[in-house]
Amino acid sequence: MSKTLKNITVKISRFNPGIQKESSFASYNVPITAGMSVLDVLDYIYSNLDSSLSYYSSCHRGYDSCCLVVVNGKITRACTTPAIDDLVIEPMRNRKVLKDLVVESDINARLTKKK
Ligand code: FES
């Protein structure tokens, strides 16, 4: 197991449109290790702190851009962005938020229309 370098504060925009009228931030304290990505941080939170968190990932290698989020104000792939210091993670802007960091994409829109 990798040695913890330090703990960081991760603020994540949470929103469940079926229950809430607007989003709010949840804050998590996460131990980071060398080489951790923002996606690794999300995986850590989901596995250890809050399994109600919704986000999307697929290739884990930066190939398909399915993990695009806004990190500290910049659009980025969660899987290729290093987690170094405190993070504020938000869903992609100008997209309908389905839950937390999951937004409606062309793929999601097509799937929704098939139902
Ligand atoms: S998980 Fe595929 S680009 Fe990040």
Residues whose N, C-alpha, C, O or C-beta is under 5 A from the ligand:
A	BS01	FES	S57 S58 C59 H60 R61 G62 Y63 D64 S65 C66 C67 R77 C79
